Amino acid sequence: MVTFEVRPRTPTETSLQQLDTPDTALQALRTIKHAVVGARNKKTAYVELGIIPRLVEFLSDPSCSDQIKNEAATVLGSVSYGNKLPPDDAAIVALLNLLSSKDLKLVDSCARALKAIFESTSNVSKDVVFKSNYIAILVSHLSPDTDLGIPQNYLSTKAHIIQVVASIIARIATTTQSQVILSQGGVVPKLVNLLDEVYSPRTQEAAVDALGCLCHDNHLIAKEIVNNSTASGEPAIRAVLRLLRTKRPVTRLLAAACLTNFVRTDVLPPQNHEDVILIVLPTLIELFWEPQPSFSVHNPSSNDSHTTQTTTLTNASSEWAIVQERAPLVFASLVSESERLQKAAMEGDAIIKLASVILGSEKPDVESGPKTLKKSTKSLSNLRKTVVKEVEVQRPLAKSVHADRVREAALVAVAAACSLKEECRKQVIDARLLPVIVTYLSHTTVGLRAAACQCTHSLSRSVKTLRTSLVDAGIALPLLALLSDTSRDVQLTASATLCNLVLDFSPMKTTLLENGGVERLVEMVWLSDVALQLNAIWALKNLLYKAELSVKKQVMKGLTWQGLERLVWHSEIGVQEQALNLLRNLASDRESDIDELFNGFGREKLLSLLDAKLGPSNHDEILTQALTLLRNLAGGVGSERHKSSIMSSDAILRSVLRLMVHPKRDIRGQAIWVVLNLTWRDDTGSFQRVAQLTILGFEEALRNALNDQDLEVRETAKKAIALFNSDGPLSMPPVVDRDSENGTSAFGDMISHLGQDAVGRGW
């Protein structure tokens, strides 16, 4: 006879079973509540066994007592915090419905559970909060009770509810739409009033956190905040500035974050502009090295019963850890778009202090830093095996998730601090950070790889750095490896940085050509991700600038002429623009280059393309690129037959004539350059071209351009009109677009054309 041994229930299963019995449910909830505190494994076990639906039943059952609902809400918040599988909408709705309860203790428990859910993961849906009248309920809890006859314990619970609700608002104000709905619900005046000094420091802290989140990238709400005052008449800006001087580091951080959003949304009154440099910036820099808090605990192993030991708080969820992780990010947001603030940050030793955070040293030695990485000579496939993994540091941070987050934030801050000014980049190099940055390009943590890549991108904007420091650090191969990174964000930043590394004056151009760079960029051109596709085209376009014919052939072997034709007709305007720019760089410097373009793309296809792209319905960016391509084809390196091809198309010529009076000066200027190059007297056909253009009305258009409001347009027109009136050759050299490899302006030197675009490619 076969016997089966019944497996005894675990304590977890037993307590779950007890939830089904009314007499034992309350005690079972209390048992579970104590069991899961600080025990991630037990939280996971309860969730996997299906506790969340059971808790929702308690919260939604009208027959359940407030005691049971209170315990159920507490357990729900506890098991949700830090759980990768957050509760669904049903749990959130059940908690929201109970915020209208008259039992303040139950309201407090439900509010804390909601806060825990929204803090636990970014994957949890917040949409349900904006349905029904839940926003009105949340806003109603932001009004303190001022009746002196109310018991103290009631006031204490009410104050805590206010703080938690303000924190909930901060967590759900994550989109422009949610910010607007909250603003329309009347949340801004309520929160501004909570900044008043009559309220507790924690209440003021929660309020400034919520206000900062509400106005993130939202000009209208930021303006609404700065136009409000507390009940005592203190303006919101003054109240937030006051919070910068409090003792609590996290309060100072949240106040600085709120003020940073005021700066970025351009709502700060002129009289407060200096406060940013004198107060906000120094506060953030000080927070980089905020001392670790400590507390004393009895040491039971000591012979002396009064002996205590100081235990530093290293938990990543502690307030100190939050300050360490977020202060550099707020700093980065503040200075990223301002040369003035970057200069002030450098003068305040921000980069040096950030270097000390990254290196783990309180006083980094700018003269003798980490060892320089060995230059890799291996192929791309073996790159990750050859990059140095360890960095010499005086006092390394603990290897933990928190330590990685701190270093990541510090690297992002360094990238922001040196993104615009050469002297700031020099300070980064002097702090010996570059070898560390190169090392982190191959770190196992994706955030550190991405942050190091951002630093490289900022440093690569300097011609001097490209020629020297980045070459010495061996940056090219590690960066090239990141084009195949598992993270899309890393690939995006790496490809944007490569746009700088492949410029004509960069010594790393050859390295990339010889190590599979062209092949990988061509692969990325055909990705469905438009941002990555655009970066890849941008990098190839820069690679072709002033390139030898052999390089151009190498690129076109991979890209193919048919592929390039697809790109110039892409649905995205940005892709079209850069594909035309790539064509224009193919047709520069030598007559043989133009021959290659005509033969490869096809004469008729090329003329049809130019005709279409010069049409009146095109975007200005497309018109600019098409005209510049045409200017190159008609330029000094173009032969008689190339110019004759252009002259054979009346449609193209009439488009050029029309664009000579375009509202945009760059387009007018480029159109006149086309005429100038077509009529340059370097062959017997120039007189015939002048006659043909005169009949079409170009001479009259040039005379009108002599009165153009732009000086450079007038000067170019003056040179062109001289060719219409002269019988002999001029001494002025023919003009080809040699200096505009990736800009949209027809004027200025090479560096002026390296303008950074919306996502940070190029300069």
Residue pairs with C-beta under 8 A, 6 or more apart in sequence:
9 17
11 35
12 35
12 42
12 45
12 46
12 49
13 49
15 28
15 31
15 32
15 35
16 28
16 32
16 46
16 49
16 50
16 51
16 54
18 24
18 25
18 27
18 28
18 31
19 25
19 28
19 29
19 51
19 54
25 58
25 68
26 65
26 67
26 68
26 71
29 58
29 68
29 71
29 72
29 75
30 71
32 46
32 51
32 75
33 71
33 74
33 75
33 78
35 42
36 42
36 43
36 46
36 75
36 78
36 79
37 78
40 82
43 78
43 79
43 81
43 82
43 83
44 83
46 79
47 79
47 83
47 85
51 75
51 79
52 76
52 79
52 80
52 87
52 91
53 90
55 72
55 73
55 75
55 76
55 91
56 76
56 87
56 90
56 91
56 94
58 64
58 68
58 69
58 72
59 69
59 72
59 73
59 76
59 91
59 94
59 95
59 97
59 98
59 110
60 90
60 94
60 97
64 72
66 101
66 103
66 105
66 106
69 98
69 106
69 109
70 103
70 105
70 106
70 109
73 95
73 98
73 106
73 109
73 110
73 112
73 113
74 109
74 112
74 113
76 87
76 91
76 95
76 113
76 117
77 109
77 112
77 113
77 114
77 115
77 116
77 117
78 116
80 86
80 87
80 91
80 113
80 116
80 117
80 120
81 116
81 117
81 119
81 120
82 120
83 120
83 121
84 121
86 117
86 120
86 121
86 123
86 124
87 117
87 124
88 125
89 125
89 127
89 128
91 117
92 114
92 117
92 124
92 125
92 128
92 129
93 128
95 110
95 113
95 114
95 117
96 110
96 114
96 128
96 129
96 132
96 134
96 137
98 106
98 107
98 110
99 107
99 110
99 111
99 134
99 137
99 138
99 141
100 137
101 107
101 110
104 154
104 157
104 158
104 161
105 157
107 141
107 161
108 157
108 160
108 161
108 164
111 141
111 161
111 164
111 165
111 168
112 164
114 164
114 168
115 164
115 167
115 168
115 171
117 124
118 124
118 126
118 168
118 171
118 172
119 171
126 171
126 172
126 174
126 178
128 134
129 135
129 138
129 172
130 172
130 178
130 181
135 181
135 182
135 185
135 187
136 185
138 165
138 168
138 169
138 185
138 187
139 185
139 186
139 187
139 190
141 161
141 162
141 165
142 162
142 165
142 166
142 187
142 190
142 191
142 194
143 190
144 158
144 159
144 162
144 194
144 199
145 154
145 155
145 158
159 199
159 200
159 203
162 194
162 203
162 206
163 202
163 203
163 205
163 206
164 206
166 191
166 194
166 203
166 206
166 207
166 209
166 210
167 206
167 209
167 210
169 182
169 187
169 191
169 210
169 213
169 214
170 206
170 209
170 210
170 212
170 213
170 214
171 213
172 178
172 182
173 179
173 182
173 210
173 213
173 214
173 216
174 213
176 217
176 218
179 214
179 215
179 216
179 218
179 221
180 218
180 220
180 221
182 214
183 214
183 220
183 221
183 224
187 210
187 214
188 211
188 214
188 221
188 224
188 225
188 228
189 228
191 207
191 210
191 211
191 214
192 207
192 211
192 225
192 228
192 229
192 230
192 236
192 239
193 230
193 231
194 203
194 204
194 206
194 207
195 204
195 207
195 208
195 211
195 230
195 234
195 236
195 239
195 240
195 243
196 204
196 230
196 231
196 232
196 234
196 239
197 204
197 232
197 234
197 242
198 232
199 207
201 246
201 248
201 251
204 239
204 243
204 251
205 243
205 248
205 250
205 251
205 254
208 240
208 243
208 251
208 254
208 255
208 258
209 254
209 257
209 258
211 225
211 236
211 240
211 258
212 254
212 257
212 258
212 260
212 261
214 221
214 225
215 221
215 222
215 225
215 258
215 261
215 262
215 265
215 267
216 261
217 261
217 264
217 265
218 265
219 265
219 266
219 267
222 261
222 262
222 265
222 267
223 265
223 267
225 236
225 262
225 267
226 235
226 236
226 237
226 262
226 267
226 268
226 269
227 236
228 235
228 236
229 235
229 236
230 236
230 239
234 242
237 259
237 262
237 268
237 269
237 272
240 255
240 258
240 259
240 262
241 255
241 259
241 272
241 275
241 279
243 251
243 252
243 254
243 255
244 252
244 255
244 256
244 259
244 279
244 280
244 283
245 252
246 252
246 255
248 319
249 287
249 290
249 319
249 320
249 323
250 319
250 322
250 323
252 283
252 287
253 284
253 287
253 322
253 323
253 326
253 327
253 330
255 283
256 280
256 283
256 284
256 287
256 327
256 330
256 334
257 326
257 330
257 333
259 268
259 275
259 276
259 280
260 280
260 330
260 333
260 334
262 268
263 276
263 280
263 334
264 333
264 334
264 337
268 276
276 334
276 341
277 340
277 341
277 344
280 334
281 331
281 334
281 335
281 341
281 344
281 345
281 348
281 350
282 348
284 327
284 330
284 331
284 334
285 331
285 345
285 348
285 349
285 350
285 353
287 323
287 327
288 327
288 328
288 331
288 350
288 353
288 354
288 357
288 410
289 353
289 356
289 357
289 362
290 320
290 323
290 324
290 327
292 312
292 313
292 314
292 320
293 312
293 313
293 318
293 319
293 320
294 310
294 311
294 312
294 313
295 310
295 311
295 313
296 308
296 309
296 310
296 311
297 308
297 309
297 311
298 305
298 307
298 308
299 307
299 308
299 309
302 309
313 320
313 321
314 321
314 398
314 400
314 402
315 321
316 325
316 400
316 401
316 402
316 405
321 402
324 402
324 406
324 409
325 402
325 405
325 406
325 409
326 409
327 409
328 354
328 357
328 406
328 409
328 410
328 412
328 413
329 409
329 412
329 413
331 345
331 350
331 413
331 416
331 417
332 409
332 412
332 413
332 415
332 416
332 417
333 416
334 341
335 341
335 342
335 345
335 416
335 417
336 416
336 419
337 420
338 420
339 420
339 421
342 416
342 417
342 418
342 419
342 420
342 421
342 424
343 421
343 423
343 424
345 351
345 417
345 424
346 417
346 421
346 423
346 424
346 427
350 413
350 417
351 414
351 417
351 418
351 424
351 427
351 428
351 431
352 364
352 366
352 427
352 431
354 410
354 413
354 414
354 417
355 364
355 414
355 428
355 431
355 432
355 433
356 362
356 363
356 364
357 406
357 407
357 410
358 407
358 410
358 411
358 414
358 433
358 436
359 369
359 370
359 391
359 393
359 394
359 433
359 436
360 393
360 394
360 395
360 396
360 397
361 393
361 394
361 395
362 395
364 394
364 431
364 432
365 432
366 430
366 431
366 432
368 432
369 392
369 431
369 432
369 433
369 435
369 436
370 391
370 392
370 393
370 432
370 435
370 436
370 439
371 388
371 391
371 392
371 435
372 435
372 472
372 473
373 387
373 388
373 435
373 438
373 439
373 473
373 474
374 386
374 388
374 474
375 474
376 383
376 386
376 387
376 474
376 477
376 478
378 385
378 386
378 477
379 515
379 516
380 477
380 480
380 481
380 515
380 516
380 520
383 442
383 477
383 478
383 480
383 481
384 442
384 481
387 438
387 439
387 441
387 442
387 478
388 439
389 439
389 442
390 439
391 435
391 436
391 439
397 403
397 406
397 407
404 445
404 447
404 448
405 447
407 440
407 448
407 451
408 445
408 447
408 448
408 450
408 451
409 451
411 437
411 440
411 448
411 451
411 452
411 454
411 455
412 451
412 454
414 428
414 433
414 455
414 458
415 451
415 454
415 455
415 457
415 458
416 458
417 424
417 428
418 424
418 425
418 427
418 428
418 455
418 458
418 459
419 458
419 461
422 462
422 464
425 458
425 459
425 461
425 462
425 465
428 434
428 455
428 459
429 459
429 465
429 469
433 455
434 459
434 469
434 470
434 473
434 475
435 473
437 452
437 455
437 456
437 459
437 473
438 452
438 473
438 474
438 475
438 478
439 452
440 448
440 449
440 451
440 452
441 449
441 452
441 453
441 456
441 475
441 478
441 479
441 481
441 482
442 449
442 478
442 481
443 449
443 452
446 485
446 486
446 487
446 489
446 490
449 482
449 485
449 487
449 490
450 487
450 489
450 490
450 493
453 479
453 482
453 490
453 493
453 494
453 497
454 493
456 470
456 475
456 479
456 497
457 493
457 496
457 497
457 500
457 760
459 465
459 469
459 470
460 466
460 470
460 497
460 500
460 501
461 500
461 756
461 763
463 505
463 751
466 500
466 501
466 503
466 505
466 506
466 507
466 508
467 505
467 506
467 507
470 476
470 501
470 508
471 507
471 508
475 501
475 508
476 501
476 508
476 511
476 512
476 515
477 511
477 515
479 494
479 497
479 498
479 501
480 494
480 498
480 512
480 515
480 516
480 517
480 520
482 490
482 491
482 493
482 494
483 491
483 494
483 495
483 498
483 517
483 520
483 521
483 524
484 491
484 520
485 491
485 494
488 529
488 532
491 524
491 532
492 531
492 532
492 535
492 759
493 760
495 521
495 524
495 532
495 535
495 536
495 538
495 539
496 535
496 538
496 759
496 760
496 761
496 762
498 512
498 517
498 521
498 535
498 539
499 535
499 538
499 539
499 542
499 742
499 761
499 762
500 506
500 542
500 762
500 763
501 508
501 509
501 512
502 508
502 509
502 512
502 517
502 539
502 542
502 543
503 509
503 542
503 545
503 741
503 754
504 545
504 546
504 547
504 741
509 543
511 517
512 518
512 543
513 543
513 551
513 554
518 540
518 543
518 554
518 555
518 558
519 558
521 536
521 539
521 540
521 543
522 536
522 540
522 555
522 558
522 559
524 532
524 533
524 535
524 536
525 533
525 536
525 537
525 540
525 559
525 563
525 567
526 533
526 563
527 533
527 536
530 572
530 574
530 575
531 759
533 575
534 572
534 574
534 575
534 578
534 759
534 761
535 759
535 761
537 567
537 575
537 578
537 579
537 582
538 578
538 742
538 761
538 762
540 555
540 559
540 582
541 578
541 581
541 582
541 585
541 741
541 742
542 741
542 742
542 762
543 551
543 555
544 551
544 552
544 555
544 582
544 585
544 586
545 585
545 588
545 741
545 742
546 588
546 589
546 738
546 741
547 555
547 585
549 590
549 592
549 593
549 596
552 586
552 593
552 596
553 596
556 564
556 586
556 600
561 600
561 601
561 602
564 579
564 582
564 583
564 601
565 601
565 605
565 609
567 575
567 576
567 579
567 582
568 576
568 579
568 580
568 583
568 609
568 613
569 576
570 576
570 579
573 619
573 621
573 622
574 621
576 622
577 619
577 621
577 622
577 625
580 613
580 622
580 625
580 626
580 629
581 625
581 628
581 742
583 597
583 601
583 629
584 625
584 628
584 629
584 632
584 737
585 741
586 593
586 596
586 597
587 593
587 594
587 597
587 629
587 632
587 633
588 632
588 637
588 736
588 737
588 738
589 637
589 736
589 738
590 637
591 637
591 638
591 639
591 642
593 637
594 632
594 633
594 637
594 638
594 639
594 642
595 639
597 606
597 633
598 606
598 642
598 645
601 609
603 645
607 645
607 646
607 648
607 649
607 652
610 626
610 629
610 630
610 646
610 649
610 652
611 649
611 651
611 652
611 655
613 622
613 623
613 625
613 626
614 623
614 626
614 627
614 630
614 652
614 655
614 656
614 659
615 655
616 658
618 626
620 664
620 667
621 744
623 659
623 662
623 667
624 664
624 666
624 667
624 670
624 744
624 746
625 744
627 656
627 659
627 667
627 670
627 671
627 673
627 674
628 670
628 737
628 740
628 746
630 646
630 652
630 656
630 674
631 670
631 673
631 674
631 677
631 735
631 736
631 737
632 638
632 736
632 737
633 642
633 643
633 645
633 646
634 642
634 643
634 646
634 674
634 677
634 678
635 677
635 734
635 735
635 736
635 737
636 677
636 680
636 682
636 733
636 734
636 735
636 736
637 734
637 736
638 677
638 736
640 683
640 684
640 685
643 678
643 685
643 689
644 685
646 652
646 653
646 678
647 653
647 678
647 689
647 692
650 696
653 692
653 693
653 696
653 698
654 696
656 671
656 674
656 675
657 671
657 696
657 697
657 698
657 701
659 667
659 668
659 670
659 671
660 668
660 671
660 672
660 675
660 698
660 701
660 702
660 705
661 668
661 701
661 704
662 668
662 671
665 708
665 709
665 710
665 712
665 713
666 744
666 745
666 746
666 747
668 705
668 708
668 710
668 713
669 710
669 712
669 713
669 716
669 746
669 747
670 746
672 702
672 705
672 713
672 716
672 717
672 720
673 716
673 735
673 737
673 746
675 693
675 698
675 702
675 720
676 716
676 719
676 720
676 723
676 735
677 734
677 735
677 736
678 689
678 693
679 686
679 689
679 690
679 693
679 720
679 723
679 724
680 686
680 723
680 734
680 735
681 687
681 723
681 726
681 728
681 729
681 730
682 729
682 734
686 723
690 723
690 724
693 699
693 724
694 724
698 724
699 721
699 724
702 717
702 720
702 721
702 724
703 721
705 713
705 714
705 716
705 717
706 714
706 717
706 718
706 721
707 714
708 714
708 717
712 747
719 732
722 730
723 730
737 746
739 748
739 749
739 750
739 753
740 746
740 750
740 753
741 750
741 753
741 754
742 753
742 754
742 762
743 752
743 753
743 754
743 755
744 755
745 752
745 753
745 755
751 763
754 762
754 763
755 762
755 763
756 762
756 763
